[in-house]
């Protein structure tokens, strides 16, 4: 929650699947929680007073840096970027990935180690590809996680 006392949902929008963004827009409208998408280029966002888009430069991690600098405790961030999630957890901000995993101080370090190992294996050519596409179970897990976390954040807000 920023100085204005308003909880926000931030989306690391460049890699966030459309079905997840669409779901967040619906949640935003239902709960009246503002959503801020941060991306390296312009993307389509619905016309809503609750939804805004911040376009940052094309530098690596520029969107991540903007989110990290502008979000606050009491906000929720949707990101698949594990290093960003780790920094958010250190800052006390809730981070959820599009598959519905809520990052914690315990699981984000393990996720970071796994990510680094997989990246090394891909660079060596031992392994290729990435995670499978999101499916209905992932969307359901995400829906449950974001509803649960937003309810908790709203209860805890002053």
Secondary structure as UniProt FT lines:
FT   TURN            3..4
FT   STRAND          8..12
FT   TURN            13..14
FT   HELIX           18..31
FT   STRAND          34..39
FT   TURN            49..50
FT   STRAND          51..55
FT   TURN            60..61
FT   HELIX           62..70
FT   TURN            73..74
FT   STRAND          76..78
FT   HELIX           82..91
FT   STRAND          94..96
FT   TURN            98..99
FT   HELIX           105..124
FT   HELIX           136..156
//
